Amino acid sequence: MLRWYLVYTKHTAEGLAQENLARQGFEVYFPRVLHKAHRAGRWVERLGALFPRYVFVRVNENRQSLAPVRSTVGITGVVKFGGDYTVVPNAVVEELQRRADPDSGLHRLKSLVPFSPGLPIRVANGPFAGLEGVFQRELGQERVLVLLKVLGQGSGVRIPIDSIVPQASGLFA
């Protein structure tokens, strides 16, 4: 019987764990994602784990044991709930694999920012509350860059995403 298990790896050792498990004959699924990171003053796309410190390993229980998995280089242990190892339903892993890009195998996370560049906004709270402006771009997961009209001129300001709301009409039109 084939079953997927969730394996907890050492910090940033998901790839090492995947390689070592595959070398031992285990089927491994290590979902990876492209995400934006700020490096050396600019935004770059970086490859990382979709679930940091976790990989999925498929075990044929008629021919394989979980014992070697627990002692594999790069692995901390097999995830348990109570005294039992966590069995991941096939449908979960299959859905993750289906959502990955068919060519690269990578996942792409959609932006959680509900604004698009050029959208008129109003600052709802914080030191700029009440000012109107234009959404420019996302600056990570919690901050955005907006162009606010301050003293008759447009100024780029970095503020928390939860401080802005859409505005009905354009300010700089």
N, C-alpha and C positions, 0 to 999 in steps of 0.2 A: 504494500500500500504506500503510495506517494503522498507525503504531507509536507507543507511549508511550515517552517519555524522561524521565529524572529530571533536574531542574534545581535547581542550588544557588543560593539567593538571598542577598542581603545580610541582615544582622541585622534581624529584625522587618520585612522587606520582602516577605513572601510575598504579601500582599494587593495591594501595589503591582505586583509582578511579574505576578500573575494578571490584574490590570486591563490592564496594558500589553500582555501577550501576547494577551489576548482582543481588544483593539483592533486588533491586527495580523492577526486571523483565525484564531488558533490555538485549539484546544480545550484547556482547562486544567482540571485537577482539583487543588484545594487542600483536602485534608481538614482540618477543624477540629474542635476538641474543647472541651467545657465541663469545666472543672476547678475545684477549690476553691483559693482563695488567701486568705491572711491579709492584710487591708488595714485600717488604722486601728483595730486592736484587735478586728476581727471577721472571720468567714469569709464570703466572697462567692464567687459563681460567676463565673468569667472565661472569656472566649472566647480560645482560642489555637490554635496550629498543632499538629496531631497529630504531625507530623514537622517540628520547628522547622528553618527555613532550606531546606526542600525543597518543591517542587511538581512535579506531573506535567504534561507537555505532550504532546499528541497531534499528530503531524506526518503529513500526507499526503505521502509522499515523491515522488509523481508531480507534485505542484504546489507543494510548499513546501520550503524549505531550513532547516537549523538555524542558518545564519549569522546571521539577524536575532535569533534567540533569544539567542545569546551576547552581543549588544550591547544587549539590552533593558534599560531603566532598572529597577533593583531586582534584577538578576540578576548573579551572580558568574560563572557558567559552567554548561555542561552536564556532568553527571557522566560520567567516563570510567573504564574499567578497561583498563589498558595504553594502547594508542593508539586504542581504539574507544569510541564513545559507548555508554553503558549503555542497552540496550533493556529496558524493563520489560514482562514478559508481560501481555497483555490480561487474563488471568484474575486477576492480582494487583490491578489497578486496579478491575476489575469486582467483586471480592470486597470491597474497601474501600468502594466505592459501595453495595453491598448491605447492609453492616453499619451504614451511616449511618442516622440517623433519617429516615424517608421524608418527614416534613413539614418539618423544619428543615434536613436535610442534615448535621446535626452528629453527631459521635461522642460517646458517653459511656463513660468508662473506669470499669470496675468497681473497687471498692476491693480492695486487696491484703491488707487486714487481715481475717484469718479469724475475727474475734470479733464478736459482736453485743452491744449494750448490755444490761447486766444479767447477763452470763455470769460465773460464778464463775471466778477465775483464781488462779494461784500465781506469784509472782516466782521465776524459776529462777536468775537470776544478778544481779550488781551489788550495790549497797549495801543493797537491800531484799530480798535473796535469802532465801527461806523464808517470807516473809509472804504471807498470802492476802488476796484482795480481790475486787472486782467491776469488770469492764470497763465504762467509761463511754462513751468515744468516741475516734475517730481524731483526731490532731492533725497532719495532714500525712502524708507518706509513711513516715516512720521512727519517729514517736513517738505514744504513746497516753496518754490520761488514765485512770487507774484509781483506784478508791476503796479505800484500804488501811485495815485496822483497826490503828491505832497507839495504844498506851496507852489502849485501851478506846473510842476514838472513830474514826469514819471520816474519813480525810483524803484529799483529791484530790492525786494525785502524777502528774507527767509523767515517763514512762520510755520507753526504746527498746522498740519492738514485739518485738524478738527476745529481750527479757528475761522475757517472760511465757509461761505455758503454761496450757491449760484445767485447771480443778479439777473433780473429780468431784462434790463436794457444795457447797452454798451456805454462805457464811460468815455473812452477816447475816440469815439466815432465822430 
